[in-house]
Amino acid sequence: MSTAQDPATDPRARLAGLISDAMDGQLAAADILTARGTLTELGVSSLALLRLADTLEDEYGIELDLADPAFYQESVDSLAARLVTR
């Protein structure tokens, strides 16, 4: 029985993949899923956050305010919850 999460059905897994892509693979999606802390604590740079925001806006049709300091304090869980409840 596999414990891997399917990005097609699990928003956290999809988000972790998008974060990894935005970071040019510097951190694997599996590592992002198990890590705790904010995106910046995980080592997501400001450039990667811009890439991530662009992707999320395109894919989910939401607007993320990059001027809002709260965006930089998002965790994978809190950001995934925002995407699910949009």
Secondary structure by P-SEA (a helix, b strand, c coil): ccccccccccaaaaaaaaaaaaacccccaaaaaacccccccccccaaaaaaaaaaaaaaccccccccccccccccaaaaaaaaaac
